[in-house]
Amino acid sequence: MRLFRSEEEVTEGELVDLTTLAELARRWYGNRLDPDWRPRTLAESQAILDSVGLTGEFWRLD
């Protein structure tokens, strides 16, 4: 992750606003310390990305 002052500074990758990034982090890491935690499947990981609006070819995990 890189933080930029403006969109003009971005030369590759995708832009994500901080609200979306925070929600992704909450969903991605929110249960890591639970005693019954298990690695998620690829489909479950993709569903998290989709649920926060990170869709399209760049965000495709398969």
WOZI-V997279 format. One line per field, one symbol per residue. phi: phi as a letter, one per 20 degrees, with the letter a starting at -180 (. if undefined). A space follows every 50 residues. Layout:
phi->???
This chain:
phi->.cdcfbfffedbncecffffffffffffdgdfeffefbgefgffffffgf fenecoggefee
